[in-house]
Amino acid sequence: MAQIVVRNIDEAVIAALRRRAAASGTSMEEQARRALARAVGLDREAAVRRLKQVRRRIGRVSGPSIVEDLHRDRNRDSQ
């Protein structure tokens, strides 16, 4: 894995990383890695992959979609 050095980090940021690390039982370095991953959208990508896995496992949900329900309600209201 690659490494980076970040200088001149605000003390408030360091304190927040320290608190998060203590609360989660991880290191400040791990908290910084997680924050960087979130900042560049890697957590979102992982969530999308997980959602796709769940969708494949459970299949298509039966019944009308929310769009179909909205169209039906609007048509009923206009009559």
PyMOL Python script that loads the backbone (N, CA, C, O; Angstrom):
from pymol import cmd

cmd.read_pdbstr("""\
ATOM      1  N   MET A   1       0.831  -1.184   0.000  1.00  0.00           N
ATOM      2  CA  MET A   1       0.000   0.000   0.000  1.00  0.00           C
ATOM      3  C   MET A   1       0.874   1.246   0.000  1.00  0.00           C
ATOM      4  O   MET A   1       2.011   1.227   0.471  1.00  0.00           O
ATOM      5  N   ALA A   2       0.334   2.299  -0.524  1.00  0.00           N
ATOM      6  CA  ALA A   2       1.052   3.569  -0.593  1.00  0.00           C
ATOM      7  C   ALA A   2       0.983   4.301   0.734  1.00  0.00           C
ATOM      8  O   ALA A   2       0.153   3.992   1.589  1.00  0.00           O
ATOM      9  N   GLN A   3       1.856   5.263   0.890  1.00  0.00           N
ATOM     10  CA  GLN A   3       1.879   6.099   2.083  1.00  0.00           C
ATOM     11  C   GLN A   3       1.868   7.558   1.667  1.00  0.00           C
ATOM     12  O   GLN A   3       2.371   7.923   0.604  1.00  0.00           O
ATOM     13  N   ILE A   4       1.282   8.390   2.531  1.00  0.00           N
ATOM     14  CA  ILE A   4       1.347   9.835   2.331  1.00  0.00           C
ATOM     15  C   ILE A   4       1.701  10.480   3.662  1.00  0.00           C
ATOM     16  O   ILE A   4       1.464   9.910   4.726  1.00  0.00           O
ATOM     17  N   VAL A   5       2.262  11.656   3.588  1.00  0.00           N
ATOM     18  CA  VAL A   5       2.549  12.447   4.783  1.00  0.00           C
ATOM     19  C   VAL A   5       1.740  13.727   4.659  1.00  0.00           C
ATOM     20  O   VAL A   5       1.817  14.431   3.652  1.00  0.00           O
ATOM     21  N   VAL A   6       0.968  14.019   5.690  1.00  0.00           N
ATOM     22  CA  VAL A   6       0.148  15.232   5.690  1.00  0.00           C
ATOM     23  C   VAL A   6       0.656  16.120   6.819  1.00  0.00           C
ATOM     24  O   VAL A   6       0.670  15.718   7.982  1.00  0.00           O
ATOM     25  N   ARG A   7       1.061  17.303   6.470  1.00  0.00           N
ATOM     26  CA  ARG A   7       1.598  18.239   7.462  1.00  0.00           C
ATOM     27  C   ARG A   7       0.577  19.338   7.760  1.00  0.00           C
ATOM     28  O   ARG A   7      -0.381  19.548   7.016  1.00  0.00           O
ATOM     29  N   ASN A   8       0.814  20.021   8.857  1.00  0.00           N
ATOM     30  CA  ASN A   8       0.016  21.194   9.248  1.00  0.00           C
ATOM     31  C   ASN A   8      -1.459  20.861   9.440  1.00  0.00           C
ATOM     32  O   ASN A   8      -2.334  21.583   8.960  1.00  0.00           O
ATOM     33  N   ILE A   9      -1.726  19.776  10.136  1.00  0.00           N
ATOM     34  CA  ILE A   9      -3.105  19.399  10.440  1.00  0.00           C
ATOM     35  C   ILE A   9      -3.553  20.180  11.671  1.00  0.00           C
ATOM     36  O   ILE A   9      -2.841  20.235  12.674  1.00  0.00           O
ATOM     37  N   ASP A  10      -4.708  20.770  11.589  1.00  0.00           N
ATOM     38  CA  ASP A  10      -5.264  21.554  12.691  1.00  0.00           C
ATOM     39  C   ASP A  10      -5.399  20.673  13.936  1.00  0.00           C
ATOM     40  O   ASP A  10      -5.779  19.506  13.843  1.00  0.00           O
ATOM     41  N   GLU A  11      -5.089  21.238  15.086  1.00  0.00           N
ATOM     42  CA  GLU A  11      -5.169  20.492  16.349  1.00  0.00           C
ATOM     43  C   GLU A  11      -6.581  19.970  16.624  1.00  0.00           C
ATOM     44  O   GLU A  11      -6.742  18.912  17.232  1.00  0.00           O
ATOM     45  N   ALA A  12      -7.592  20.701  16.183  1.00  0.00           N
ATOM     46  CA  ALA A  12      -8.972  20.244  16.387  1.00  0.00           C
ATOM     47  C   ALA A  12      -9.232  18.957  15.606  1.00  0.00           C
ATOM     48  O   ALA A  12      -9.960  18.083  16.076  1.00  0.00           O
ATOM     49  N   VAL A  13      -8.644  18.839  14.427  1.00  0.00           N
ATOM     50  CA  VAL A  13      -8.793  17.620  13.623  1.00  0.00           C
ATOM     51  C   VAL A  13      -8.103  16.457  14.326  1.00  0.00           C
ATOM     52  O   VAL A  13      -8.656  15.360  14.403  1.00  0.00           O
ATOM     53  N   ILE A  14      -6.908  16.692  14.833  1.00  0.00           N
ATOM     54  CA  ILE A  14      -6.175  15.651  15.557  1.00  0.00           C
ATOM     55  C   ILE A  14      -6.967  15.208  16.783  1.00  0.00           C
ATOM     56  O   ILE A  14      -7.072  14.013  17.057  1.00  0.00           O
ATOM     57  N   ALA A  15      -7.520  16.162  17.515  1.00  0.00           N
ATOM     58  CA  ALA A  15      -8.306  15.833  18.709  1.00  0.00           C
ATOM     59  C   ALA A  15      -9.533  15.005  18.344  1.00  0.00           C
ATOM     60  O   ALA A  15      -9.877  14.057  19.049  1.00  0.00           O
ATOM     61  N   ALA A  16     -10.191  15.361  17.246  1.00  0.00           N
ATOM     62  CA  ALA A  16     -11.371  14.603  16.816  1.00  0.00           C
ATOM     63  C   ALA A  16     -10.985  13.185  16.413  1.00  0.00           C
ATOM     64  O   ALA A  16     -11.688  12.232  16.749  1.00  0.00           O
ATOM     65  N   LEU A  17      -9.874  13.039  15.696  1.00  0.00           N
ATOM     66  CA  LEU A  17      -9.406  11.697  15.327  1.00  0.00           C
ATOM     67  C   LEU A  17      -9.070  10.882  16.571  1.00  0.00           C
ATOM     68  O   LEU A  17      -9.375   9.692  16.646  1.00  0.00           O
ATOM     69  N   ARG A  18      -8.442  11.533  17.542  1.00  0.00           N
ATOM     70  CA  ARG A  18      -8.083  10.851  18.789  1.00  0.00           C
ATOM     71  C   ARG A  18      -9.342  10.369  19.516  1.00  0.00           C
ATOM     72  O   ARG A  18      -9.376   9.244  20.015  1.00  0.00           O
ATOM     73  N   ARG A  19     -10.377  11.215  19.577  1.00  0.00           N
ATOM     74  CA  ARG A  19     -11.628  10.824  20.246  1.00  0.00           C
ATOM     75  C   ARG A  19     -12.295   9.658  19.516  1.00  0.00           C
ATOM     76  O   ARG A  19     -12.738   8.697  20.144  1.00  0.00           O
ATOM     77  N   ARG A  20     -12.362   9.751  18.185  1.00  0.00           N
ATOM     78  CA  ARG A  20     -12.976   8.672  17.406  1.00  0.00           C
ATOM     79  C   ARG A  20     -12.215   7.362  17.593  1.00  0.00           C
ATOM     80  O   ARG A  20     -12.816   6.297  17.734  1.00  0.00           O
ATOM     81  N   ALA A  21     -10.903   7.455  17.591  1.00  0.00           N
ATOM     82  CA  ALA A  21     -10.083   6.258  17.763  1.00  0.00           C
ATOM     83  C   ALA A  21     -10.338   5.621  19.125  1.00  0.00           C
ATOM     84  O   ALA A  21     -10.498   4.404  19.228  1.00  0.00           O
ATOM     85  N   ALA A  22     -10.376   6.439  20.158  1.00  0.00           N
ATOM     86  CA  ALA A  22     -10.621   5.917  21.502  1.00  0.00           C
ATOM     87  C   ALA A  22     -12.005   5.295  21.605  1.00  0.00           C
ATOM     88  O   ALA A  22     -12.172   4.242  22.220  1.00  0.00           O
ATOM     89  N   ALA A  23     -12.992   5.938  21.008  1.00  0.00           N
ATOM     90  CA  ALA A  23     -14.370   5.437  21.084  1.00  0.00           C
ATOM     91  C   ALA A  23     -14.547   4.122  20.332  1.00  0.00           C
ATOM     92  O   ALA A  23     -15.363   3.287  20.722  1.00  0.00           O
ATOM     93  N   SER A  24     -13.786   3.936  19.260  1.00  0.00           N
ATOM     94  CA  SER A  24     -13.967   2.729  18.446  1.00  0.00           C
ATOM     95  C   SER A  24     -12.910   1.665  18.705  1.00  0.00           C
ATOM     96  O   SER A  24     -12.960   0.581  18.123  1.00  0.00           O
ATOM     97  N   GLY A  25     -11.953   1.970  19.577  1.00  0.00           N
ATOM     98  CA  GLY A  25     -10.903   1.000  19.871  1.00  0.00           C
ATOM     99  C   GLY A  25      -9.935   0.797  18.713  1.00  0.00           C
ATOM    100  O   GLY A  25      -9.344  -0.273  18.567  1.00  0.00           O
ATOM    101  N   THR A  26      -9.776   1.828  17.892  1.00  0.00           N
ATOM    102  CA  THR A  26      -8.848   1.761  16.767  1.00  0.00           C
ATOM    103  C   THR A  26      -7.788   2.841  16.939  1.00  0.00           C
ATOM    104  O   THR A  26      -7.816   3.611  17.899  1.00  0.00           O
ATOM    105  N   SER A  27      -6.862   2.884  16.002  1.00  0.00           N
ATOM    106  CA  SER A  27      -5.809   3.895  16.058  1.00  0.00           C
ATOM    107  C   SER A  27      -6.254   5.175  15.358  1.00  0.00           C
ATOM    108  O   SER A  27      -7.204   5.179  14.576  1.00  0.00           O
ATOM    109  N   MET A  28      -5.547   6.254  15.657  1.00  0.00           N
ATOM    110  CA  MET A  28      -5.801   7.505  14.939  1.00  0.00           C
ATOM    111  C   MET A  28      -5.513   7.311  13.456  1.00  0.00           C
ATOM    112  O   MET A  28      -6.213   7.861  12.606  1.00  0.00           O
ATOM    113  N   GLU A  29      -4.496   6.538  13.151  1.00  0.00           N
ATOM    114  CA  GLU A  29      -4.148   6.276  11.754  1.00  0.00           C
ATOM    115  C   GLU A  29      -5.301   5.585  11.028  1.00  0.00           C
ATOM    116  O   GLU A  29      -5.613   5.922   9.886  1.00  0.00           O
ATOM    117  N   GLU A  30      -5.929   4.617  11.695  1.00  0.00           N
ATOM    118  CA  GLU A  30      -7.078   3.928  11.086  1.00  0.00           C
ATOM    119  C   GLU A  30      -8.231   4.901  10.881  1.00  0.00           C
ATOM    120  O   GLU A  30      -8.903   4.862   9.850  1.00  0.00           O
ATOM    121  N   GLN A  31      -8.457   5.765  11.848  1.00  0.00           N
ATOM    122  CA  GLN A  31      -9.520   6.758  11.706  1.00  0.00           C
ATOM    123  C   GLN A  31      -9.230   7.705  10.546  1.00  0.00           C
ATOM    124  O   GLN A  31     -10.146   8.085   9.816  1.00  0.00           O
ATOM    125  N   ALA A  32      -7.973   8.087  10.369  1.00  0.00           N
ATOM    126  CA  ALA A  32      -7.599   8.954   9.249  1.00  0.00           C
ATOM    127  C   ALA A  32      -7.816   8.228   7.924  1.00  0.00           C
ATOM    128  O   ALA A  32      -8.297   8.825   6.961  1.00  0.00           O
ATOM    129  N   ARG A  33      -7.459   6.931   7.872  1.00  0.00           N
ATOM    130  CA  ARG A  33      -7.688   6.151   6.643  1.00  0.00           C
ATOM    131  C   ARG A  33      -9.169   6.096   6.303  1.00  0.00           C
ATOM    132  O   ARG A  33      -9.557   6.269   5.147  1.00  0.00           O
ATOM    133  N   ARG A  34      -9.990   5.855   7.312  1.00  0.00           N
ATOM    134  CA  ARG A  34     -11.441   5.796   7.084  1.00  0.00           C
ATOM    135  C   ARG A  34     -11.985   7.138   6.597  1.00  0.00           C
ATOM    136  O   ARG A  34     -12.817   7.186   5.690  1.00  0.00           O
ATOM    137  N   ALA A  35     -11.512   8.220   7.202  1.00  0.00           N
ATOM    138  CA  ALA A  35     -11.977   9.553   6.801  1.00  0.00           C
ATOM    139  C   ALA A  35     -11.580   9.848   5.359  1.00  0.00           C
ATOM    140  O   ALA A  35     -12.370  10.407   4.598  1.00  0.00           O
ATOM    141  N   LEU A  36     -10.366   9.476   4.984  1.00  0.00           N
ATOM    142  CA  LEU A  36      -9.928   9.681   3.601  1.00  0.00           C
ATOM    143  C   LEU A  36     -10.759   8.841   2.639  1.00  0.00           C
ATOM    144  O   LEU A  36     -11.151   9.321   1.575  1.00  0.00           O
ATOM    145  N   ALA A  37     -11.028   7.592   3.006  1.00  0.00           N
ATOM    146  CA  ALA A  37     -11.840   6.725   2.143  1.00  0.00           C
ATOM    147  C   ALA A  37     -13.237   7.309   1.957  1.00  0.00           C
ATOM    148  O   ALA A  37     -13.767   7.312   0.846  1.00  0.00           O
ATOM    149  N   ARG A  38     -13.839   7.809   3.052  1.00  0.00           N
ATOM    150  CA  ARG A  38     -15.161   8.441   2.948  1.00  0.00           C
ATOM    151  C   ARG A  38     -15.103   9.675   2.059  1.00  0.00           C
ATOM    152  O   ARG A  38     -16.002   9.913   1.253  1.00  0.00           O
ATOM    153  N   ALA A  39     -14.050  10.451   2.211  1.00  0.00           N
ATOM    154  CA  ALA A  39     -13.930  11.707   1.469  1.00  0.00           C
ATOM    155  C   ALA A  39     -13.850  11.485  -0.031  1.00  0.00           C
ATOM    156  O   ALA A  39     -14.303  12.329  -0.804  1.00  0.00           O
ATOM    157  N   VAL A  40     -13.286  10.375  -0.451  1.00  0.00           N
ATOM    158  CA  VAL A  40     -13.176  10.114  -1.891  1.00  0.00           C
ATOM    159  C   VAL A  40     -14.259   9.171  -2.389  1.00  0.00           C
ATOM    160  O   VAL A  40     -14.234   8.755  -3.547  1.00  0.00           O
ATOM    161  N   GLY A  41     -15.212   8.827  -1.525  1.00  0.00           N
ATOM    162  CA  GLY A  41     -16.369   8.059  -1.958  1.00  0.00           C
ATOM    163  C   GLY A  41     -16.214   6.557  -1.936  1.00  0.00           C
ATOM    164  O   GLY A  41     -17.068   5.857  -2.480  1.00  0.00           O
ATOM    165  N   LEU A  42     -15.159   6.027  -1.329  1.00  0.00           N
ATOM    166  CA  LEU A  42     -14.992   4.581  -1.323  1.00  0.00           C
ATOM    167  C   LEU A  42     -16.038   3.891  -0.460  1.00  0.00           C
ATOM    168  O   LEU A  42     -16.460   2.781  -0.784  1.00  0.00           O
ATOM    169  N   ASP A  43     -16.464   4.516   0.624  1.00  0.00           N
ATOM    170  CA  ASP A  43     -17.513   3.916   1.444  1.00  0.00           C
ATOM    171  C   ASP A  43     -18.804   3.801   0.654  1.00  0.00           C
ATOM    172  O   ASP A  43     -19.515   2.804   0.775  1.00  0.00           O
ATOM    173  N   ARG A  44     -19.115   4.799  -0.148  1.00  0.00           N
ATOM    174  CA  ARG A  44     -20.326   4.763  -0.967  1.00  0.00           C
ATOM    175  C   ARG A  44     -20.248   3.625  -1.969  1.00  0.00           C
ATOM    176  O   ARG A  44     -21.227   2.910  -2.178  1.00  0.00           O
ATOM    177  N   GLU A  45     -19.080   3.453  -2.594  1.00  0.00           N
ATOM    178  CA  GLU A  45     -18.912   2.378  -3.563  1.00  0.00           C
ATOM    179  C   GLU A  45     -19.102   1.017  -2.905  1.00  0.00           C
ATOM    180  O   GLU A  45     -19.717   0.125  -3.490  1.00  0.00           O
ATOM    181  N   ALA A  46     -18.584   0.855  -1.705  1.00  0.00           N
ATOM    182  CA  ALA A  46     -18.755  -0.402  -0.980  1.00  0.00           C
ATOM    183  C   ALA A  46     -20.227  -0.627  -0.650  1.00  0.00           C
ATOM    184  O   ALA A  46     -20.715  -1.754  -0.738  1.00  0.00           O
ATOM    185  N   ALA A  47     -20.934   0.426  -0.273  1.00  0.00           N
ATOM    186  CA  ALA A  47     -22.362   0.305   0.033  1.00  0.00           C
ATOM    187  C   ALA A  47     -23.155  -0.079  -1.207  1.00  0.00           C
ATOM    188  O   ALA A  47     -24.067  -0.901  -1.126  1.00  0.00           O
ATOM    189  N   VAL A  48     -22.824   0.500  -2.343  1.00  0.00           N
ATOM    190  CA  VAL A  48     -23.519   0.166  -3.590  1.00  0.00           C
ATOM    191  C   VAL A  48     -23.282  -1.299  -3.938  1.00  0.00           C
ATOM    192  O   VAL A  48     -24.211  -2.002  -4.334  1.00  0.00           O
ATOM    193  N   ARG A  49     -22.036  -1.763  -3.791  1.00  0.00           N
ATOM    194  CA  ARG A  49     -21.750  -3.183  -4.061  1.00  0.00           C
ATOM    195  C   ARG A  49     -22.579  -4.080  -3.151  1.00  0.00           C
ATOM    196  O   ARG A  49     -23.132  -5.086  -3.596  1.00  0.00           O
ATOM    197  N   ARG A  50     -22.662  -3.714  -1.878  1.00  0.00           N
ATOM    198  CA  ARG A  50     -23.432  -4.525  -0.915  1.00  0.00           C
ATOM    199  C   ARG A  50     -24.909  -4.540  -1.283  1.00  0.00           C
ATOM    200  O   ARG A  50     -25.543  -5.594  -1.224  1.00  0.00           O
ATOM    201  N   LEU A  51     -25.468  -3.398  -1.659  1.00  0.00           N
ATOM    202  CA  LEU A  51     -26.873  -3.343  -2.062  1.00  0.00           C
ATOM    203  C   LEU A  51     -27.131  -4.222  -3.273  1.00  0.00           C
ATOM    204  O   LEU A  51     -28.157  -4.898  -3.343  1.00  0.00           O
ATOM    205  N   LYS A  52     -26.215  -4.220  -4.221  1.00  0.00           N
ATOM    206  CA  LYS A  52     -26.372  -5.068  -5.403  1.00  0.00           C
ATOM    207  C   LYS A  52     -26.348  -6.542  -5.026  1.00  0.00           C
ATOM    208  O   LYS A  52     -27.093  -7.339  -5.595  1.00  0.00           O
ATOM    209  N   GLN A  53     -25.498  -6.911  -4.073  1.00  0.00           N
ATOM    210  CA  GLN A  53     -25.458  -8.298  -3.606  1.00  0.00           C
ATOM    211  C   GLN A  53     -26.793  -8.694  -2.977  1.00  0.00           C
ATOM    212  O   GLN A  53     -27.313  -9.778  -3.240  1.00  0.00           O
ATOM    213  N   VAL A  54     -27.334  -7.818  -2.157  1.00  0.00           N
ATOM    214  CA  VAL A  54     -28.614  -8.101  -1.497  1.00  0.00           C
ATOM    215  C   VAL A  54     -29.720  -8.222  -2.529  1.00  0.00           C
ATOM    216  O   VAL A  54     -30.553  -9.124  -2.440  1.00  0.00           O
ATOM    217  N   ARG A  55     -29.740  -7.325  -3.508  1.00  0.00           N
ATOM    218  CA  ARG A  55     -30.767  -7.383  -4.551  1.00  0.00           C
ATOM    219  C   ARG A  55     -30.691  -8.692  -5.318  1.00  0.00           C
ATOM    220  O   ARG A  55     -31.722  -9.295  -5.619  1.00  0.00           O
ATOM    221  N   ARG A  56     -29.477  -9.141  -5.640  1.00  0.00           N
ATOM    222  CA  ARG A  56     -29.335 -10.417  -6.347  1.00  0.00           C
ATOM    223  C   ARG A  56     -29.851 -11.568  -5.494  1.00  0.00           C
ATOM    224  O   ARG A  56     -30.458 -12.505  -6.011  1.00  0.00           O
ATOM    225  N   ARG A  57     -29.611 -11.497  -4.193  1.00  0.00           N
ATOM    226  CA  ARG A  57     -30.014 -12.580  -3.299  1.00  0.00           C
ATOM    227  C   ARG A  57     -31.530 -12.644  -3.123  1.00  0.00           C
ATOM    228  O   ARG A  57     -32.101 -13.735  -3.152  1.00  0.00           O
ATOM    229  N   ILE A  58     -32.190 -11.504  -2.942  1.00  0.00           N
ATOM    230  CA  ILE A  58     -33.628 -11.536  -2.666  1.00  0.00           C
ATOM    231  C   ILE A  58     -34.476 -11.445  -3.921  1.00  0.00           C
ATOM    232  O   ILE A  58     -35.667 -11.753  -3.886  1.00  0.00           O
ATOM    233  N   GLY A  59     -33.881 -11.025  -5.027  1.00  0.00           N
ATOM    234  CA  GLY A  59     -34.644 -10.926  -6.266  1.00  0.00           C
ATOM    235  C   GLY A  59     -35.529  -9.696  -6.298  1.00  0.00           C
ATOM    236  O   GLY A  59     -35.472  -8.834  -5.421  1.00  0.00           O
ATOM    237  N   ARG A  60     -36.350  -9.642  -7.335  1.00  0.00           N
ATOM    238  CA  ARG A  60     -37.237  -8.495  -7.520  1.00  0.00           C
ATOM    239  C   ARG A  60     -38.374  -8.548  -6.512  1.00  0.00           C
ATOM    240  O   ARG A  60     -38.938  -9.612  -6.257  1.00  0.00           O
ATOM    241  N   VAL A  61     -38.698  -7.431  -5.958  1.00  0.00           N
ATOM    242  CA  VAL A  61     -39.806  -7.338  -5.015  1.00  0.00           C
ATOM    243  C   VAL A  61     -41.099  -7.380  -5.814  1.00  0.00           C
ATOM    244  O   VAL A  61     -41.244  -6.677  -6.813  1.00  0.00           O
ATOM    245  N   SER A  62     -42.036  -8.209  -5.367  1.00  0.00           N
ATOM    246  CA  SER A  62     -43.302  -8.314  -6.091  1.00  0.00           C
ATOM    247  C   SER A  62     -44.236  -7.174  -5.702  1.00  0.00           C
ATOM    248  O   SER A  62     -44.043  -6.503  -4.689  1.00  0.00           O
ATOM    249  N   GLY A  63     -45.236  -6.980  -6.522  1.00  0.00           N
ATOM    250  CA  GLY A  63     -46.205  -5.928  -6.251  1.00  0.00           C
ATOM    251  C   GLY A  63     -45.882  -4.673  -7.028  1.00  0.00           C
ATOM    252  O   GLY A  63     -44.846  -4.584  -7.688  1.00  0.00           O
ATOM    253  N   PRO A  64     -46.773  -3.705  -6.947  1.00  0.00           N
ATOM    254  CA  PRO A  64     -46.577  -2.465  -7.711  1.00  0.00           C
ATOM    255  C   PRO A  64     -45.413  -1.651  -7.145  1.00  0.00           C
ATOM    256  O   PRO A  64     -45.101  -1.712  -5.956  1.00  0.00           O
ATOM    257  N   SER A  65     -44.795  -0.899  -8.025  1.00  0.00           N
ATOM    258  CA  SER A  65     -43.709  -0.018  -7.587  1.00  0.00           C
ATOM    259  C   SER A  65     -44.311   1.266  -7.020  1.00  0.00           C
ATOM    260  O   SER A  65     -45.503   1.529  -7.183  1.00  0.00           O
ATOM    261  N   ILE A  66     -43.497   2.039  -6.373  1.00  0.00           N
ATOM    262  CA  ILE A  66     -43.963   3.315  -5.831  1.00  0.00           C
ATOM    263  C   ILE A  66     -44.429   4.235  -6.948  1.00  0.00           C
ATOM    264  O   ILE A  66     -45.369   5.009  -6.769  1.00  0.00           O
ATOM    265  N   VAL A  67     -43.770   4.152  -8.105  1.00  0.00           N
ATOM    266  CA  VAL A  67     -44.171   4.976  -9.249  1.00  0.00           C
ATOM    267  C   VAL A  67     -45.569   4.580  -9.709  1.00  0.00           C
ATOM    268  O   VAL A  67     -46.402   5.441  -9.990  1.00  0.00           O
ATOM    269  N   GLU A  68     -45.823   3.283  -9.785  1.00  0.00           N
ATOM    270  CA  GLU A  68     -47.157   2.815 -10.184  1.00  0.00           C
ATOM    271  C   GLU A  68     -48.213   3.259  -9.178  1.00  0.00           C
ATOM    272  O   GLU A  68     -49.309   3.667  -9.565  1.00  0.00           O
ATOM    273  N   ASP A  69     -47.890   3.181  -7.900  1.00  0.00           N
ATOM    274  CA  ASP A  69     -48.823   3.641  -6.861  1.00  0.00           C
ATOM    275  C   ASP A  69     -49.128   5.132  -7.006  1.00  0.00           C
ATOM    276  O   ASP A  69     -50.281   5.546  -6.885  1.00  0.00           O
ATOM    277  N   LEU A  70     -48.105   5.931  -7.262  1.00  0.00           N
ATOM    278  CA  LEU A  70     -48.317   7.372  -7.429  1.00  0.00           C
ATOM    279  C   LEU A  70     -49.196   7.670  -8.639  1.00  0.00           C
ATOM    280  O   LEU A  70     -50.097   8.504  -8.561  1.00  0.00           O
ATOM    281  N   HIS A  71     -48.938   6.991  -9.758  1.00  0.00           N
ATOM    282  CA  HIS A  71     -49.767   7.191 -10.950  1.00  0.00           C
ATOM    283  C   HIS A  71     -51.220   6.813 -10.671  1.00  0.00           C
ATOM    284  O   HIS A  71     -52.134   7.536 -11.066  1.00  0.00           O
ATOM    285  N   ARG A  72     -51.433   5.704 -10.004  1.00  0.00           N
ATOM    286  CA  ARG A  72     -52.783   5.257  -9.687  1.00  0.00           C
ATOM    287  C   ARG A  72     -53.494   6.272  -8.790  1.00  0.00           C
ATOM    288  O   ARG A  72     -54.657   6.600  -9.024  1.00  0.00           O
ATOM    289  N   ASP A  73     -52.796   6.768  -7.765  1.00  0.00           N
ATOM    290  CA  ASP A  73     -53.393   7.757  -6.864  1.00  0.00           C
ATOM    291  C   ASP A  73     -53.717   9.062  -7.589  1.00  0.00           C
ATOM    292  O   ASP A  73     -54.772   9.653  -7.360  1.00  0.00           O
ATOM    293  N   ARG A  74     -52.832   9.506  -8.445  1.00  0.00           N
ATOM    294  CA  ARG A  74     -53.071  10.749  -9.185  1.00  0.00           C
ATOM    295  C   ARG A  74     -54.237  10.597 -10.144  1.00  0.00           C
ATOM    296  O   ARG A  74     -55.048  11.511 -10.286  1.00  0.00           O
ATOM    297  N   ASN A  75     -54.328   9.456 -10.798  1.00  0.00           N
ATOM    298  CA  ASN A  75     -55.449   9.217 -11.711  1.00  0.00           C
ATOM    299  C   ASN A  75     -56.768   9.184 -10.944  1.00  0.00           C
ATOM    300  O   ASN A  75     -57.777   9.697 -11.430  1.00  0.00           O
ATOM    301  N   ARG A  76     -56.772   8.598  -9.773  1.00  0.00           N
ATOM    302  CA  ARG A  76     -57.971   8.523  -8.948  1.00  0.00           C
ATOM    303  C   ARG A  76     -58.380   9.918  -8.484  1.00  0.00           C
ATOM    304  O   ARG A  76     -59.567  10.245  -8.482  1.00  0.00           O
ATOM    305  N   ASP A  77     -57.405  10.743  -8.091  1.00  0.00           N
ATOM    306  CA  ASP A  77     -57.697  12.100  -7.619  1.00  0.00           C
ATOM    307  C   ASP A  77     -58.231  13.000  -8.724  1.00  0.00           C
ATOM    308  O   ASP A  77     -59.008  13.916  -8.455  1.00  0.00           O
ATOM    309  N   SER A  78     -57.826  12.749  -9.964  1.00  0.00           N
ATOM    310  CA  SER A  78     -58.248  13.619 -11.067  1.00  0.00           C
ATOM    311  C   SER A  78     -59.633  13.254 -11.593  1.00  0.00           C
ATOM    312  O   SER A  78     -60.175  13.976 -12.430  1.00  0.00           O
ATOM    313  N   GLN A  79     -60.207  12.170 -11.135  1.00  0.00           N
ATOM    314  CA  GLN A  79     -61.528  11.751 -11.637  1.00  0.00           C
ATOM    315  C   GLN A  79     -62.655  12.313 -10.823  1.00  0.00           C
ATOM    316  O   GLN A  79     -63.821  12.052 -11.119  1.00  0.00           O
TER     317      GLN A  79
END
""", "prot")
cmd.dss("prot")
cmd.show_as("cartoon", "prot")
cmd.util.cbc("prot")
cmd.orient("prot")
